Amino acid sequence: MQTSERTVAEQREEWEQLTLLPFAERRPESRATFRTLGGVALERVYTPEHIEDVDYGRDTGFPGAFPYTRGPYPTMYRAQPWTMRQIAGFGTADDTNGRFRYLIAQGQTGISTDFDMPTLMGYDSDDPRSEGEVGREGVAVDSVDDMHDLYRGIDLERISVSMTINPSAWILFAMYLVVADERGFDRAKLSGTIQNDIIKEYVAQKEWVYPPRPAMRIVRDTITYSAQHLPRYNPVNVSGYHTREAGSTTIQEVAFTLAAGIAYVEEVVRAGIDVDDFAPRLSFFFVSQIDFLEEVAKFRAARRVWARVMKERFGARKPESMRLRFHCQTAGVSCTAREPLNNIARTAIEALAAVLGGAQSLHTNGYDEALSIPSEAAMKIALRTQQIIADETGVAGTIDPLGGSYAVEALTRAIERGCFDYFAEIERRGGVIRCIEDNFFQLELADAAYDLHRRKEAGERHVVGVTKYRDDSPNPAVDLHHVDEAAAHRQLERLRATRARRDGGAVHRALDELVRVAQTDENIMPATLDAVKARATGGEIVAALRPVFGSYVETPVF
């Protein structure tokens, strides 16, 4: 696009003097500074001046080519839509299996599994600490028998399976593999992801069992085992979603997530594995928030940063090692309990940002997210939202359609720079694990969350129907998911049945071998698989290793 012989700066100055200032005197802007949700000050208008330091070949390029700013694959959605992966998990394995089958029948193309708090934290359903929580906020899984029922009737070679679990992730991963083996599936054809990102637990989610260093060893072992046995499976899903939901800025979400990814790569490389032998199977997980342009820029920046880190810092040679692939979820924290049907609009905007940002997999929240576990009706609308974007809007027909936008390119560049600034600070402080132990990340998040709250209180950020245009009449009636109080009883019966029919001696021998391996530097996965196969429960495995690995209590920060 050609302009006149005058520079853009000269044209902008003339516009400001002759057009903007006289108009602004008659109609002043509503405030002096407009900021993104992440806190970045927005220019009134973006021009080529704002991206003078962005070189197309070096920084933007083409889809499927370094630095992957425009997408990890050269054809993107023109060849295959993103995976539509609605999360499900409640009650017993049978209950959740029914929801899976419903969503698959509605056109869902991937499975995402949410586990209850006892399963997440490594407690069996009959543990006194599990009372009141069994099957309430996710599905209860105590043994591989539950895992069999969870995926009953589902072809694990044809549909990818994601599992949202972290401190006990390696155990659920082992259960999934044993189910696949016992059902005769080919491991080489298994695809999916175990979240398994323990770093973000210490930073944001606050669900852990063991201290950071032994927990990192477990993640390392799952990655190295997968690199050797599971060519299509992602053994870790490095997550920024929870960091952002905890109140981080956009830059912190990307920087802290990629810093965790760097820490995992370093851990595996130290174990003697070549970076190109495992890096292609690393995956990521981001939120898609409501600030549309900033979110599109965020996804583009994350790909560019990761590509440069993998190539320049770790010497990766394979293109697959440099491609950042990510799952995305619309923002739970943006959903409101007041006027919940408004959340359909929010989710649609956030989902569109994820698609225009190049997501490989997407979960859209139910409109009742702030009130309960999503109902079947809410999940259907959420899935239909993705399908409408894919089949009706036309946005899948061209790749990175907002690429070249002065605003999006400038925001992409700003997020990239912010990431590398944080990387330098993390290195200066001794690395990711030291930053966790010293509460650096936690303090950064606390400050960011407070600043966002302050901006909302000052009226800089509005929430429609809550802080603006509020209608205090009762919410419209919506059918919510109701907790089945009998589900916990059914799960306890299932657990008792598993314990009654297993070989107790075989379980004890498998747990003893697991403890022995944990005291060495051997990979922990084979012994875990043997324990799971013997029908040891998740709680028994976690408890057996606690004397070896210890427990962790965070130092509170304010």
C-alpha positions as CSV (number, residue, x, y, z in Angstrom):
1,M,0.0,0.0,0.0
2,Q,1.6,3.3,-1.1
3,T,1.2,6.6,0.7
4,S,2.0,10.1,-0.5
5,E,5.6,11.4,-0.5
6,R,5.1,12.7,3.0
7,T,6.0,10.4,5.9
8,V,3.4,8.7,8.0
9,A,4.6,10.8,10.9
10,E,4.0,14.0,9.0
11,Q,0.5,12.9,8.0
12,R,-0.3,11.9,11.5
13,E,0.8,15.3,12.9
14,E,-1.4,17.0,10.3
15,W,-4.3,14.8,11.2
16,E,-3.8,15.5,14.9
17,Q,-3.7,19.3,14.5
18,L,-6.4,19.8,11.8
19,T,-8.8,16.9,12.5
20,L,-8.4,15.4,16.0
21,L,-7.8,18.4,18.3
22,P,-10.8,20.5,17.0
23,F,-13.1,17.5,17.2
24,A,-11.8,16.5,20.7
25,E,-12.5,20.0,22.0
26,R,-16.2,19.5,21.1
27,R,-16.3,15.9,22.1
28,P,-13.6,14.9,24.7
29,E,-12.5,11.3,25.1
30,S,-14.1,9.6,28.1
31,R,-10.7,9.1,29.8
32,A,-7.1,9.9,29.3
33,T,-5.8,6.4,29.0
34,F,-7.4,3.2,27.7
35,R,-5.8,-0.1,28.7
36,T,-6.2,-3.7,27.7
37,L,-7.4,-6.2,30.3
38,G,-3.7,-7.1,30.7
39,G,-2.9,-3.5,31.6
40,V,-1.2,-2.4,28.3
41,A,-1.9,1.2,27.4
42,L,-3.6,1.4,24.0
43,E,-2.7,4.0,21.4
44,R,-5.6,6.1,20.0
45,V,-4.8,4.7,16.5
46,Y,-2.0,2.5,15.3
47,T,0.0,3.3,12.2
48,P,3.1,1.8,10.4
49,E,5.2,3.9,12.9
50,H,4.3,1.4,15.6
51,I,5.7,-1.6,13.8
52,E,8.7,-0.1,12.2
53,D,10.9,-2.6,14.0
54,V,8.8,-5.6,12.9
55,D,10.5,-7.3,10.0
56,Y,8.0,-9.5,8.0
57,G,10.5,-12.2,7.2
58,R,12.1,-12.3,10.6
59,D,9.2,-11.7,12.9
60,T,6.0,-12.6,11.1
61,G,6.7,-14.9,8.1
62,F,4.3,-17.5,6.9
63,P,2.1,-20.2,8.5
64,G,4.0,-23.4,9.3
65,A,7.4,-21.7,8.9
66,F,9.8,-20.2,11.6
67,P,9.0,-18.3,13.8
68,Y,5.4,-19.7,13.5
69,T,3.8,-16.3,14.4
70,R,1.1,-17.0,11.9
71,G,0.4,-20.6,12.9
72,P,2.2,-23.9,13.5
73,Y,0.9,-25.5,10.2
74,P,0.9,-24.2,6.6
75,T,-2.7,-25.0,6.0
76,M,-4.3,-24.6,9.5
77,Y,-8.1,-24.9,9.4
78,R,-8.3,-25.1,5.7
79,A,-7.2,-28.7,6.1
80,Q,-8.6,-29.6,9.5
81,P,-10.6,-27.6,12.0
82,W,-9.4,-27.3,15.6
83,T,-10.3,-30.1,17.9
84,M,-13.6,-29.3,19.7
85,R,-12.8,-30.6,23.2
86,Q,-15.5,-29.9,25.8
87,I,-14.5,-30.9,29.3
88,A,-16.7,-33.2,31.3
89,G,-16.4,-34.8,34.7
90,F,-18.8,-35.5,37.6
91,G,-20.0,-38.3,39.8
92,T,-18.7,-41.8,38.9
93,A,-17.0,-43.0,35.8
94,D,-20.3,-44.2,34.4
95,D,-21.9,-40.8,34.9
96,T,-19.1,-39.0,33.0
97,N,-19.0,-41.7,30.3
98,G,-22.6,-40.8,29.6
99,R,-21.7,-37.1,29.1
100,F,-18.8,-38.1,26.8
101,R,-21.1,-40.1,24.6
102,Y,-23.6,-37.3,24.5
103,L,-21.0,-34.7,23.4
104,I,-19.5,-37.1,20.8
105,A,-23.0,-37.6,19.4
106,Q,-23.4,-33.8,19.1
107,G,-20.2,-33.5,17.0
108,Q,-17.4,-33.1,19.6
109,T,-14.1,-34.3,18.2
110,G,-12.0,-34.7,21.4
111,I,-12.5,-35.7,25.0
112,S,-11.4,-33.6,28.0
113,T,-11.7,-35.1,31.5
114,D,-12.1,-33.2,34.8
115,F,-11.3,-35.2,38.0
116,D,-12.7,-34.5,41.5
117,M,-10.6,-33.0,44.2
118,P,-9.7,-36.3,46.0
119,T,-8.4,-37.8,42.7
120,L,-6.4,-34.6,42.0
121,M,-4.8,-34.6,45.4
122,G,-4.1,-38.3,45.6
123,Y,-6.7,-39.4,48.1
124,D,-8.9,-42.4,47.6
125,S,-12.7,-41.9,47.8
126,D,-12.9,-43.7,51.2
127,D,-10.2,-41.4,52.8
128,P,-11.7,-39.3,55.6
129,R,-10.4,-36.2,53.9
130,S,-12.5,-37.0,50.8
131,E,-15.8,-36.8,52.5
132,G,-18.2,-34.4,50.8
133,E,-15.9,-34.1,47.7
134,V,-16.3,-37.4,46.0
135,G,-17.5,-36.8,42.4
136,R,-18.6,-33.3,43.2
137,E,-16.3,-31.1,41.1
138,G,-15.1,-33.8,38.7
139,V,-15.2,-37.5,38.2
140,A,-13.9,-39.8,40.9
141,V,-11.2,-42.3,39.8
142,D,-9.6,-44.5,42.3
143,S,-8.3,-47.4,40.3
144,V,-7.8,-48.6,36.7
145,D,-11.2,-50.3,37.0
146,D,-12.8,-46.8,37.1
147,M,-10.7,-45.7,34.1
148,H,-12.0,-48.7,32.2
149,D,-15.6,-47.5,32.8
150,L,-14.7,-43.9,32.2
151,Y,-13.7,-44.6,28.6
152,R,-16.0,-47.6,28.0
153,G,-17.2,-47.9,24.4
154,I,-14.8,-45.1,23.2
155,D,-12.2,-46.0,20.6
156,L,-9.0,-44.6,22.1
157,E,-7.1,-45.0,18.8
158,R,-9.6,-42.7,17.0
159,I,-10.4,-40.0,19.5
160,S,-7.8,-38.0,21.5
161,V,-8.2,-37.9,25.3
162,S,-7.1,-35.0,27.5
163,M,-6.9,-35.3,31.3
164,T,-6.9,-32.2,33.5
165,I,-4.8,-33.4,36.4
166,N,-1.5,-32.4,37.9
167,P,-0.1,-33.6,41.3
168,S,-1.2,-37.2,40.6
169,A,-1.0,-36.9,36.8
170,W,1.5,-39.7,36.3
171,I,-0.8,-42.2,38.1
172,L,-3.8,-41.3,35.9
173,F,-1.5,-41.5,32.9
174,A,-0.5,-45.0,33.9
175,M,-4.2,-46.0,34.3
176,Y,-5.0,-44.7,30.8
177,L,-2.1,-46.7,29.3
178,V,-3.1,-49.9,31.2
179,V,-6.7,-49.5,29.9
180,A,-5.3,-49.1,26.4
181,D,-3.1,-52.2,26.8
182,E,-5.9,-54.3,28.3
183,R,-8.3,-53.3,25.6
184,G,-5.7,-54.1,22.9
185,F,-5.1,-50.6,21.6
186,D,-1.8,-49.8,19.8
187,R,0.1,-47.3,21.9
188,A,1.6,-45.8,18.8
189,K,-2.0,-44.7,17.8
190,L,-2.9,-43.1,21.2
191,S,-3.2,-39.3,21.1
192,G,-4.1,-36.8,23.7
193,T,-2.7,-34.9,26.6
194,I,-2.2,-35.2,30.3
195,Q,-1.9,-31.7,31.8
196,N,0.9,-32.7,34.2
197,D,2.1,-29.1,34.7
198,I,3.2,-29.1,38.3
199,I,5.0,-25.7,38.1
200,K,1.8,-23.8,37.6
201,E,0.3,-25.5,40.7
202,Y,2.9,-23.9,42.9
203,V,2.4,-20.6,41.0
204,A,-1.3,-20.3,40.7
205,Q,-3.6,-23.3,41.2
206,K,-2.2,-24.4,44.6
207,E,-2.8,-28.2,44.2
208,W,0.3,-30.2,45.0
209,V,1.4,-33.3,46.9
210,Y,5.2,-33.3,46.9
211,P,7.8,-30.5,47.0
212,P,8.8,-28.9,43.7
213,R,12.0,-30.8,43.0
214,P,10.7,-34.4,43.3
215,A,7.6,-33.3,41.5
216,M,9.8,-32.1,38.6
217,R,11.4,-35.5,38.6
218,I,8.0,-37.2,38.1
219,V,7.2,-34.8,35.2
220,R,10.6,-35.5,33.6
221,D,10.0,-39.3,33.8
222,T,6.6,-39.0,32.1
223,I,8.1,-37.0,29.3
224,T,11.0,-39.3,28.8
225,Y,8.8,-42.4,28.9
226,S,6.4,-40.9,26.4
227,A,9.2,-40.0,24.1
228,Q,10.2,-43.7,24.0
229,H,6.8,-45.3,23.8
230,L,4.1,-42.9,22.7
231,P,4.9,-41.0,19.5
232,R,1.6,-39.2,19.2
233,Y,0.9,-38.4,22.9
234,N,1.5,-35.1,24.7
235,P,2.9,-36.0,28.2
236,V,2.6,-32.4,29.5
237,N,0.3,-29.5,28.8
238,V,2.1,-26.5,30.1
239,S,-0.7,-24.3,31.4
240,G,-1.2,-20.5,31.5
241,Y,-4.9,-20.8,31.9
242,H,-4.8,-21.0,35.7
243,T,-2.1,-18.3,36.0
244,R,-4.4,-15.9,34.2
245,E,-7.5,-17.0,36.1
246,A,-5.5,-16.2,39.3
247,G,-5.2,-12.6,38.1
248,S,-2.0,-12.4,36.1
249,T,-1.5,-9.9,33.3
250,T,-1.4,-11.2,29.7
251,I,2.4,-10.9,29.5
252,Q,2.7,-12.8,32.8
253,E,0.5,-15.6,31.5
254,V,2.7,-16.1,28.5
255,A,6.0,-15.5,30.2
256,F,5.4,-17.7,33.2
257,T,3.9,-20.5,31.1
258,L,6.8,-20.5,28.7
259,A,9.3,-20.2,31.6
260,A,7.8,-23.4,33.0
261,G,8.1,-25.0,29.5
262,I,11.8,-24.0,29.5
263,A,12.3,-25.6,33.0
264,Y,10.8,-28.9,31.8
265,V,13.0,-28.9,28.7
266,E,16.1,-28.3,30.9
267,E,15.1,-31.1,33.2
268,V,14.7,-33.6,30.4
269,V,17.9,-32.5,28.6
270,R,19.8,-32.9,31.9
271,A,18.6,-36.5,31.9
272,G,20.5,-37.1,28.6
273,I,17.6,-36.9,26.1
274,D,18.2,-34.9,22.9
275,V,15.8,-32.0,22.7
276,D,14.5,-33.1,19.3
277,D,13.5,-36.5,20.7
278,F,10.8,-35.1,23.0
279,A,10.2,-31.4,22.3
280,P,7.7,-32.1,19.4
281,R,5.3,-33.6,21.9
282,L,5.2,-30.7,24.4
283,S,1.9,-28.8,24.3
284,F,0.5,-25.7,25.9
285,F,-2.8,-24.4,27.4
286,F,-3.9,-20.8,27.4
287,V,-7.0,-18.9,28.4
288,S,-8.9,-16.8,25.8
289,Q,-10.0,-13.8,27.7
290,I,-12.5,-11.1,26.7
291,D,-10.0,-8.5,25.5
292,F,-10.3,-9.6,21.8
293,L,-7.3,-7.9,20.1
294,E,-4.9,-8.5,23.0
295,E,-5.8,-12.2,23.1
296,V,-5.2,-12.7,19.4
297,A,-1.8,-10.9,19.8
298,K,-1.0,-13.1,22.8
299,F,-1.3,-16.4,20.9
300,R,0.8,-15.1,18.1
301,A,3.5,-13.8,20.4
302,A,3.6,-17.1,22.4
303,R,4.4,-19.0,19.2
304,R,7.1,-16.6,18.2
305,V,8.8,-16.6,21.6
306,W,8.7,-20.4,22.0
307,A,10.2,-20.9,18.5
308,R,13.1,-18.6,19.2
309,V,13.8,-20.1,22.6
310,M,13.8,-23.6,21.2
311,K,16.0,-22.7,18.3
312,E,18.4,-20.3,19.9
313,R,18.6,-21.5,23.5
314,F,18.3,-25.3,23.1
315,G,19.6,-25.8,19.5
316,A,16.4,-27.6,18.3
317,R,16.7,-28.6,14.7
318,K,13.3,-30.2,13.9
319,P,10.5,-27.8,12.9
320,E,8.2,-29.8,15.2
321,S,10.4,-29.0,18.2
322,M,9.9,-25.2,17.6
323,R,6.1,-25.3,16.9
324,L,4.0,-24.2,19.9
325,R,0.7,-26.1,19.8
326,F,-1.9,-25.1,22.3
327,H,-5.3,-26.0,23.7
328,C,-7.5,-23.0,24.7
329,Q,-10.4,-22.5,27.0
330,T,-12.6,-19.5,27.2
331,A,-12.3,-17.6,30.5
332,G,-14.2,-19.0,33.4
333,V,-13.5,-15.9,35.4
334,S,-15.2,-13.8,32.9
335,C,-18.5,-15.7,33.3
336,T,-21.0,-14.0,35.7
337,A,-23.6,-15.5,38.0
338,R,-25.8,-12.5,37.3
339,E,-27.6,-12.7,34.0
340,P,-25.8,-15.9,33.1
341,L,-27.1,-16.0,29.5
342,N,-24.8,-13.0,28.8
343,N,-22.0,-15.5,29.1
344,I,-23.0,-17.0,25.8
345,A,-21.9,-13.8,24.1
346,R,-18.7,-13.6,26.1
347,T,-17.8,-17.1,25.3
348,A,-18.5,-16.6,21.6
349,I,-16.1,-13.6,21.5
350,E,-13.4,-15.4,23.4
351,A,-13.7,-18.5,21.2
352,L,-13.4,-16.4,18.1
353,A,-10.2,-14.8,19.5
354,A,-8.8,-18.3,20.1
355,V,-9.6,-19.3,16.5
356,L,-8.2,-16.2,15.0
357,G,-5.1,-16.7,17.2
358,G,-4.6,-20.2,15.8
359,A,-5.6,-22.6,18.6
360,Q,-5.3,-26.4,17.9
361,S,-7.9,-27.4,20.4
362,L,-10.7,-25.4,22.2
363,H,-13.1,-25.8,25.1
364,T,-16.0,-23.2,25.3
365,N,-17.5,-22.6,28.7
366,G,-21.1,-23.2,29.5
367,Y,-23.3,-20.2,30.3
368,D,-23.8,-21.6,33.8
369,E,-20.1,-21.8,34.5
370,A,-20.4,-19.4,37.5
371,L,-23.3,-21.3,39.0
372,S,-22.5,-25.0,38.7
373,I,-20.8,-27.8,36.8
374,P,-22.1,-27.1,33.3
375,S,-25.4,-28.7,32.4
376,E,-26.0,-30.8,29.3
377,A,-27.9,-28.0,27.7
378,A,-25.2,-25.4,28.5
379,M,-22.5,-27.7,27.0
380,K,-24.5,-28.2,23.9
381,I,-24.8,-24.4,23.3
382,A,-21.1,-24.1,24.0
383,L,-20.2,-26.8,21.5
384,R,-22.6,-25.2,18.9
385,T,-20.8,-21.9,19.4
386,Q,-17.6,-23.6,18.1
387,Q,-19.4,-25.3,15.3
388,I,-21.0,-22.0,14.2
389,I,-17.6,-20.3,14.1
390,A,-16.1,-23.2,12.1
391,D,-19.0,-23.7,9.6
392,E,-20.8,-20.3,9.3
393,T,-18.4,-17.4,9.9
394,G,-15.9,-18.0,7.1
395,V,-12.9,-17.3,9.4
396,A,-11.4,-20.8,8.8
397,G,-10.9,-19.9,5.1
398,T,-7.8,-17.7,5.6
399,I,-4.9,-18.1,8.0
400,D,-4.1,-15.4,10.6
401,P,-6.6,-12.9,9.1
402,L,-5.6,-10.2,11.6
403,G,-1.9,-10.5,10.7
404,G,-0.7,-7.2,9.4
405,S,-3.0,-5.2,11.5
406,Y,-1.0,-2.4,13.0
407,A,-2.6,-2.8,16.4
408,V,-2.3,-6.6,16.5
409,E,1.3,-6.6,15.3
410,A,2.2,-3.9,17.8
411,L,0.6,-5.8,20.7
412,T,2.3,-9.0,19.5
413,R,5.6,-7.3,19.7
414,A,4.9,-5.8,23.1
415,I,4.0,-9.2,24.6
416,E,7.1,-10.8,23.0
417,R,9.4,-8.1,24.6
418,G,7.7,-8.5,28.0
419,C,8.3,-12.3,27.9
420,F,12.0,-11.9,27.3
421,D,12.2,-9.3,30.0
422,Y,10.7,-11.8,32.5
423,F,12.9,-14.6,31.3
424,A,16.0,-12.4,32.1
425,E,14.6,-11.7,35.5
426,I,13.8,-15.3,36.3
427,E,17.4,-16.3,35.3
428,R,18.8,-13.5,37.4
429,R,16.9,-14.9,40.4
430,G,18.2,-18.4,39.9
431,G,15.7,-20.1,37.7
432,V,12.1,-21.2,37.8
433,I,12.3,-23.6,40.8
434,R,14.2,-21.0,42.9
435,C,11.6,-18.4,42.0
436,I,8.8,-20.7,43.2
437,E,10.6,-21.3,46.5
438,D,11.2,-17.6,46.9
439,N,7.6,-16.7,46.0
440,F,8.6,-14.5,43.1
441,F,5.8,-15.7,40.8
442,Q,3.3,-15.6,43.6
443,L,4.1,-12.0,44.5
444,E,3.9,-10.9,40.8
445,L,0.5,-12.5,40.5
446,A,-0.8,-11.0,43.7
447,D,0.3,-7.5,42.6
448,A,-1.3,-8.0,39.1
449,A,-4.6,-9.3,40.6
450,Y,-4.8,-6.3,43.0
451,D,-4.1,-3.9,40.1
452,L,-6.9,-5.4,38.0
453,H,-9.3,-5.3,41.0
454,R,-8.4,-1.6,41.6
455,R,-9.1,-0.8,37.9
456,K,-12.5,-2.5,38.1
457,E,-13.3,-0.6,41.3
458,A,-12.2,2.7,39.7
459,G,-14.6,2.1,36.8
460,E,-11.8,1.5,34.2
461,R,-13.1,-2.0,33.5
462,H,-16.8,-2.7,33.3
463,V,-18.8,-6.0,33.5
464,V,-22.1,-5.7,31.7
465,G,-25.0,-6.7,33.9
466,V,-22.9,-6.6,37.0
467,T,-21.1,-3.2,37.4
468,K,-22.8,-1.5,34.4
469,Y,-26.4,-1.7,33.2
470,R,-27.1,-3.7,36.3
471,D,-30.7,-5.1,36.6
472,D,-31.4,-6.2,40.1
473,S,-34.5,-8.2,39.2
474,P,-34.2,-12.0,39.6
475,N,-32.1,-14.0,37.1
476,P,-34.1,-15.9,34.5
477,A,-34.6,-19.4,35.5
478,V,-32.0,-21.8,34.0
479,D,-31.8,-25.6,34.6
480,L,-28.6,-26.3,36.5
481,H,-26.6,-29.5,37.0
482,H,-27.5,-31.0,40.3
483,V,-25.0,-33.0,42.3
484,D,-26.2,-36.6,42.7
485,E,-25.7,-37.2,46.4
486,A,-25.8,-41.0,45.8
487,A,-22.8,-40.9,43.5
488,A,-20.3,-40.9,46.4
489,H,-22.0,-44.0,47.8
490,R,-21.8,-45.7,44.4
491,Q,-18.1,-44.8,44.2
492,L,-17.3,-46.2,47.6
493,E,-19.0,-49.5,46.6
494,R,-16.9,-49.6,43.4
495,L,-13.7,-49.1,45.4
496,R,-14.6,-51.8,47.9
497,A,-15.3,-54.2,45.0
498,T,-11.9,-53.5,43.4
499,R,-10.1,-54.1,46.7
500,A,-12.0,-57.3,47.3
501,R,-11.2,-59.0,44.0
502,R,-7.5,-57.9,43.6
503,D,-4.5,-59.9,44.7
504,G,-3.4,-58.0,47.9
505,G,0.1,-59.6,47.9
506,A,0.7,-58.4,44.3
507,V,-0.3,-54.9,45.3
508,H,2.1,-54.8,48.2
509,R,5.0,-56.1,46.0
510,A,4.2,-53.6,43.3
511,L,4.2,-50.7,45.8
512,D,7.4,-51.9,47.4
513,E,9.1,-51.9,44.0
514,L,7.7,-48.4,43.3
515,V,9.2,-47.1,46.5
516,R,12.6,-48.7,45.6
517,V,12.6,-47.1,42.2
518,A,11.6,-43.7,43.7
519,Q,14.8,-43.9,45.8
520,T,16.9,-44.2,42.7
521,D,17.1,-42.1,39.5
522,E,15.3,-44.8,37.4
523,N,12.2,-43.8,35.5
524,I,9.2,-44.1,37.7
525,M,6.7,-44.9,35.0
526,P,7.3,-48.7,34.5
527,A,6.9,-49.4,38.3
528,T,3.8,-47.2,38.4
529,L,2.3,-49.1,35.5
530,D,2.9,-52.4,37.3
531,A,1.3,-51.0,40.5
532,V,-1.8,-49.7,38.6
533,K,-2.1,-53.0,36.7
534,A,-2.1,-54.8,40.0
535,R,-5.1,-52.6,41.0
536,A,-3.2,-50.4,43.5
537,T,-5.3,-47.2,44.0
538,G,-4.1,-43.7,43.4
539,G,-4.3,-42.9,47.1
540,E,-2.1,-46.0,47.9
541,I,0.5,-45.0,45.4
542,V,0.7,-41.4,46.6
543,A,0.9,-42.5,50.2
544,A,3.6,-45.0,49.5
545,L,5.9,-42.3,48.0
546,R,5.3,-39.6,50.5
547,P,8.0,-40.8,52.9
548,V,10.4,-40.8,50.0
549,F,9.5,-37.5,48.4
550,G,8.1,-35.6,51.4
551,S,5.3,-33.0,51.6
552,Y,5.2,-29.4,50.7
553,V,3.8,-26.4,52.6
554,E,4.0,-23.0,50.9
555,T,5.2,-20.0,52.7
556,P,2.3,-17.5,52.6
557,V,2.8,-14.2,50.8
558,F,0.7,-11.0,51.1
